[in-house]
Structure formats: structure tokens, C-alpha cells
Amino acid sequence: MKTKLALAISSILALSSCGEDFKQEGDGHSPGSVDISGLPYSGRTLTANVTDSDGFSEEGVVYTWISTNANGTQTDIPDATSKTYELLDTDLENSISVKASYTDNDGDAELSISAPTEVIEAEPAHVAGTVAIEGYAWVGYELTAVIDDPNGVSDDASYEWFANDQPITDAADSDIYTVTENELGKTITVSTTYTDALLLPEGPHTSAPTEAVEPEPAGTEKTKVASITDNSTSGNGQLRYKFSEEDIISKGKMTLSFSKDDLFSGETGKEAYLTLFGTNTTNNDALVDIRIGNTAMKVRDAAGTSGYNDALGEIAPYTAEEWVDVEITWDATAASDSVTPKVTVTINGVEVADFDSLGSTPSVLASGVQTINFKVGDSGSVMGRSALRIDDLKVYAADVIVLEDDFESYADESELTAENGGYTGIEAVVDEIVAIRPTAE
């Protein structure tokens, strides 16, 4: 749902062809201006706000409200001559501006017209917001209150933190709280009140409780990773790296660690993919394309979009948020226009697949790997904050590392782009997270 914020619409187009009766800028004169505040929804009220450094009397201002249709035709709105204007259904699909004429305190005649509002729409239905806590309930770790409100959220939210339903007296009015030893064994909740973007009061809304607070577990690691999300209905989230034609890798290896959230668009489960391409990047021509579902990992076959190789079957189970080590090798030294490269897949140190590439066009694979690609979602999915996370990426040509990235050198929340890492990224950012790695027994 598109939500429009209640921000002042800045004017400010002082008319330069107002005629000789109106004083123009110069000779020490500063022309006034007018802007509009209010929400651009039918039934809401817009307010004209005049600013003039020379001073003026509000009682002397004459207002004219103007409607502009999609064709750009402007019409003075009948009887709309006061400082405020209540939007009507007849204003739908038009934009509104206001003209203010007056004499300032220096005796100069002024005429200003505002910038137009956004196109007027019917007001969205009000939906109550919610608040949830993100983070780990471990001593020394930050918890973050996250408001979800389809109508939008203003910046006036206030927060109160609780342990076992009792206020935490030294917790600041903030969306972030750092857990202390005082909360050991207790659950944490947060309550918030705020004004939504429809200017309606919300709350108090209270979150679900966290798990009981514990000390930091063994095997915990703070690390930066590449985080890939999908919030576009016309595309998907991707992180891609392409080698030059001179650097295509005939025989090599890729190693990485990945973790994937439970991915859902509405109630529909969605997948993530680890893919190696030759000189063509269509799905059915992939040298290897591993689908990471919400419960299992499989290898996509030459069908490209929906087919999975029955002979290979499920190559490994998968549990959401689990970190998995992957190694993929390929050997195109014997590949040709009719013979695909050899591929192996190893998961957590165990080889789970050894096969000839399933790509449908051997000729685009005969030289080896040119592009690596990590993808989440599809063109019809929107999955919020859920993500595929990549860490400790290494690509080898024979035994030589030609690409290595642990993402620690990037600024947190920076986008991965051609200028920042040499990648092509769509919704791919560096994210500092807490990872729980298996500990040695």
C-alpha cells in the first residue's frame, strides 16, 4: 500500500510575471512564499502557510486554491478562499496548489503560489500497527523494537522496556535496549506509542516476549556478511560477480558459508539459489544451480525454472537460519560443445553430489565459470527482512584464489556494487550480524 507522509509541501514558486503591481526580488526586497501542509487525501484539510521576512498581517492575505488535472489544466476552486481547504471527492486524481496575495509590512504587494500537492487519493484504510523485538536475548546484546504499520510511522515513537512485565527503570526511551545481567532468566517486552502517517494515534502496542535472557552462548560470532533480500514485485534479490573473458576459470572451486531465513511471500514458501554460470546467465544454461528451499537443498536441471534432477534428488536437508559450509568444484578441461563440465558439491565437509553439469547448452559451459550468482526470491515475491546471507566467499582457479571476500572491510549497511566490491547487486548489502557457528566437540 502506498502511504503518503504528512510533510509540508515546499513552495515555492514566486511568480516572476505578476505584473508591475507586485514587488519583485531586488533593491533590498525579499519576496514572500507560501507552502501547503496536510495529507493529500479526500476528506483531509490542507493549510496554506505564508512566510515573509518583511512581515505581514494574516488578516490581509487573500487565498485562492487551485486544482490541476492530469492534463495540466488549472482551475480556481469556487469559494475556496480561506487559509484552509478541505479536500473533496471531486479533487481525486487532481493536484492542489494555493495562491496568496497580500501587502507586506514594508508596503510591498506580494503574490506567491505554492508547489502542487501530490495527486489527491482516497484515504487508505486505517490498520493498527504492531511492534516486535529483534535481536538475541543474551547479556550484553542489543534488542531492537521494530514497528510494523501499513499506514506508515512518524518519528515521534516512544518506547518502554519491561522484564517479566516490570518496567526496566534505567532503560532509555529508545528503540534499542542493551540486555544486562539484571535480566538473566527474565523475558523482555517493549511497549510503544506513536502517531502513524495518517496522523492517527497508535498504541500502546506491546511486543511478544523474548526467550528468557541467557549469557552469550559458546560458538557465538559477530561478523559481517552479504545480506540479500527481495522486496520488489518485478524482480528478485541478487549478488553477482563476473570475471572477464580472459579470466574465465576452466577448472576451479568455490567455497562459502551461507545461512537462509525461512522465506515466505505471504503463505508461499520461496527459495534461494547458489549458481555458477559460463558465458550465458540464463537459468537453464547454469553450470550448477543449487536451490535452497525451506527444508532441503536440490540441484536445478536444464528446465531452468522449475525442474530438479530426480537422479540427484535431495542433496542435503536444510534448517532455516542454520549456517552451512559449501564447496563446489568444476572441471571443464574435457568439456566441449557437446560435453558438459564435471561438477561436485560438498556440504559441511561431505561430498553429496558428483555429476556432469545439467546445463542445456554445453557450448556456453565449455570454457568453465565466468559468473557466480546468489539469488533470493522471484519476480512475484516480497519477503521483508528475510534474507540469504553469504560469508567467507572464495573462488579458486586451479589452486590459486582469484576472489576472496569475508565482507569485514565494508561499512555496515553499505550496498555491494561495482564501486563497492566489484559486484552487481540488487538488494544486496553488508550486514553485521550474530552468527552461531557449530563448536568443535
N, C-alpha and C positions, 0 to 999 in steps of 0.2 A: 504494500500500500504506500502510495506517495504521500508524505506528510510535509506540510509547509510550516516553517517556524515563524513565530511571532516576532520578527525583526523589523525595525524601521526600514522603510524603503527609501534609500537616499535619493535626494532630488538630484540632481539639482541642475536643472537646465534653466538658467536665467535667460529670458528671451533677449535676443540681440536685435530684434526688429520690432520693438514695441512702439515705435513712433517717438516723436520728439517730446511728448508729454512725460515720458518715463526716463529717469536719470540712468545713464549707463556708467559702467565702472571707469574710474579715472578722476583726476582732479580731487583726490582725497576721498572719493565716494566709494563705499563698499556696498554692492548690491545685496539685497536680502535673498533668501532662498526658502523653499518650502519642501517638506517631505511628508510621507504618509506612514503612519504606524497602524498596526492591526492585522488581523488574519484575513486572507483573501478567500473567504467562504461566504456563501449566501446566508444571510441572517446575522452576520457579524457586522461590527461597526468599525469604519475607518476614521482616523483622526488626522487632520491637517496640522502640521507643526511648522510655524514660521520662525525663521532665525534671521536676525538683522543686527549687526554690530552697532548700527547707528541708533538702535532703539525704535520702538513703535508701540502704538496702542492697539491692543487686541480688538477693542470695540470698533476700530476704524477699518478692520480688514474685511474685504468683500471676497467671498469664496465662490468659485464656480467649479463644480465637479463634472468631469468629462469622461465619457465612455468611448473606448476604441475597440472596434470589432476586428475579426480575423483579417479582414481586407485592409485594415489601417484607417478606416473611415472614423472620424471623430465626431461625437455629438455631445453638446451640452445636455446634462441630465436635467429635465424640468424640475423646478422647485428645489434643487439641491444646491443651496447657497449658504449653508452654515458650516461651522468648523468641523462637524462630524457628518458622516454619511453612512446610513445603514444599507448594506448590500441586499439586493433583491434577486429573486429568481430571474428577472429579466436581464440581470447583469452576467448571468452564466455565460462562459466562453468569451467574455469581453475582458479587457483590462481597464483599470480606472486610474485616472490622474486628477490632480486638482490645481486650479489656478488661483493665486492670491494677489489681489491688488490693494494698495494702501499707500499712505503717505508716512514716511518715517519721521523720526524726531528732529531730523535736520531739514525737514520741509521738502524732501525729495520724493517724487512719485515713484512707486515701485510696482513692478509686475513680474511675478515668478511663476513658473509651472514645474510641478514635480515630475520625477520619473514615473512611469506607469507601474502599477502593481503587476504581480503575476496574473495569469488568466484566472478569472474567478471560477471556482468549482463549488459543488455541493460539499458540505462539511462531512468529513469521514465519520463513521460511527465511532462512538467512544468505546474503547476496550480497556479494561483495567490492567494495569501493569503488574509485574511480578519482580521479585528480587531473588537472586541465588548467590551462593558463595562459591568462588573458585579458588583453588589452591589446596595445599596439603595441611591438614590439622596436626602439624608437628611443631614442637617447641623451636622458636627462632625463625619460623617461616611466615611469610605474608599470606593473609587471606584477603580476597578482593570481593567486594559486593558488586554484582553486575545486575543492573536494572534492564528488564526487557519490557518495552512498552511499544505496541504497534503505532501509537499516536505520536511517538517521539518524546524525548526527555529534555527538559530545560536544564540549566546549570545551577539550579537552586536546591538540589537534593541535600537532605540532612540524614545522618546515619547514627544509629545507636547499636552498640555491640553488647551481646549477652553471653554469659557462660552458665550453663544449666538454668537458663531463663532468668538469671540475675544480672543486672547491669554491670558491665566491666567499668569500674569507676574511673580508671585512668586511660580509657580508650578515647581517642580524639574523635571529633565529628568528621569522619573521613570514610571514604570507600575502601580504605586499606587498614587492616589491623595485623600487627605482628604478634604471633602467639607467644605467651610467656609460660614459665613453669607453673605459675599460679593456676593455669587452666588444665594442667595434667589430669587426665581422666574425665574431663568435662566436655560436653558438646557445645559448639559455638553457633549462635544465630545472629542475624543482623536485621534491624528494622529500619525502614526508610520512608520518608515523606518528601514529596516534590511536586512541582507543577509540570504537567505534561505540555506538549507543544500545541495543544488545543486550549491552553491556559486554564485547564481544569485541575483542581487539587487532587493529588493521588496519595493514598496511604492513610495510616501507616500500613505498609506491606512488610511481612516478616518472612524470612527465608526458611527453608527446611534446615534442620540441624546438621552439622558436620558429624563425622565419626568422632568418637572420644579422642581427645588430644593425647598424642604419644610423643616420646622422644624421636628424633630423626632415626629412621631405620638404617641398618647396615646396608652397604651397597648403593647408597644414595649419591647421586652425582648431579651437580649443577653444570649445565652445558648449553652451548648454543648450537642450534640445528637449523636446517632449512625446513620451513613450515609451509605447506602448500594447501590452500583451501579452495572451495568452489562456491561462489555466491553470484554467479551470472547464469541467467536462464538461456543465454545464447552461446555459451562456451563452457570451458572447464578450467580447472587449475592445473598449471604445468610448470615444470622446471626442466629446461633443456640445455644441453651443451653440444656444440657441433665442432668437430675437428675439420681442419682444412682438407682439401682434396689430397694434398701432399702428405698429410698426416693420418690418413685412414689406416686403421690398425687391422692387419691381416690375421694376426694371432695374438690374443691378449686375454685380459682378465679384468673384471670389475668387482670390487668388494665394497660393501657398505653396511650400515646398520639402519633399520627403519622401524618405525612404530606408526600404527594407524588407529585412529579413534573408530568407534562404531559409527559408520557413515550411513546416514539416512536422509532422504529428501522426503519430508512428510513421513509416511509409514513405509516407504520403499527403500530397501537396502541398496547401497551404492558401493562401488569398488574403487580401488586404487591400482596403479599399474607401474611396474618397473620394466622398461623397454629399451632394447638396443636395435638401432636401425643401420642399414647400409647406406646407399646413396639415395634411397627413397623413403619418405617418412609416413607412408600410409600404413594403417594398422595391418592389413593383410600381407604386407611386404616386410614386416618386422623380422629381424633375425631371431629374436626371442622376445616374447611379451608375456610377462608373469602377472596374472590377475590376483590381487589380494582382496579376497572377499571378507565378510564379517566373521566367517568361521573357517575358511580354508583358502589355500593357495593353489592355483591351477595355471597351466600354460595355454594361452590362446593359440588356436591353429589358424590355417590360412583363410578361414572365413572372416577373420579380422575383427568383427564387431561382436559376434555372439557365439562363435564356435570355440569349443575347448577340446583338446585332444583326449579322446577316450582311452587310448592306449596308455598315456601317461597318467590319466586320472588326477586325483588329488595328490599333489606332490608333498604337501605338508599341511597340518592343521594350523589355524591361526586364532589367537585370542586377542580381542581389542585391547589396545594400549600396551601390548607386550612388545619388547624390543627384540628384534630378530637380526642375526648376522647372515648376510647373503654373499655368496661368491658365484659369479657366472663366468665361465670360460668359453672361448670360441676359437676355432681354428679354421681359417678359410684358405689355407695353403693348397688344399686339394680341391677347392670349390671351383665351379665353372658356371657357364650359362645354363647348365642342366643339373648341376650337383650343388646342393646347399652346404654351408659350413657345419662342422661338428660343434655341439653345444653341451656343456654340463652345468648343472645347477646344484649348489651345495647350500644347505640350510643349517645354521648353528653347528657347522663342522661335519655334517653328514651329507654325503652325496645322495641326492634324491632323484636326479634325472640325468640321463645320458642319451642324446638323440641327435638326429640330423635336423637342422633348422626347418621349421614349418612354414617359412615364408613362401608366398605363392609365386614369386618371380626370382628365381635363382640368380639371374644376371645382376640384379641390384644388390646382391649379397656377396658376390664373388670376390670383391675386394676386401671384405671384412666390415668393421664397425666404423661409421663416421659420426653418428649422433646417438647420444644417450638421452633418455626422456623419462621423467617421473610425472605421473598424471593422477589426478583425483577427480571423480565425478564425471559428468557428461553434460551435454548442451541443455538438458532439461532439468538439471538438479540445482538446488540451493541448500547448502548444508551448514550455514552459520559458521561457528568457530571450530567445528570438527575438521581435522587435518590429517594429512600424511606427512610424516616427519622423517627427514633423511639426515644421517650423520656419518662422519668418518668415511667419506667417499674417496676411493682410489681407483684409477684406471691405469692399467699396465699395457704397454706394447712389448710383447715377449716378457722379459723380467724387469723392464725399466718403467718406473712410474712416470706417466705423462700428464696426469691430472690428479691433484690431491687437494682435498678441502675438508677441514673439520669445522669450518664456519665460525671459529673462535675470534678471528681477526675483524669481523664485521661489527658495525654498530647494531645494537639490539633494535629490532623492528625495521631495519633497513631493507629495502627491496633488492632482490637479486636481479641484476640487469646486465646488459652488455658492458656498461661502465662500472658495474659493481660485481666483479667476479667473472665476467665474460659469458654470462648465461643469457638465455632468453627466458623470461619469467612471466607468468600470468598468475597473479595472486600468490606469489612466492616470496616470502620474507624470511629474514633471520629472526629466530625466536629464542630467547633464553628460557630454558625450561628446567624442570627437575626430572631426571631420568633415574629409574630404579633398575640397575643392572644386576643380573644374577651374580651372586657371590660364590667364590670358589669354595668347594666343600673340603 
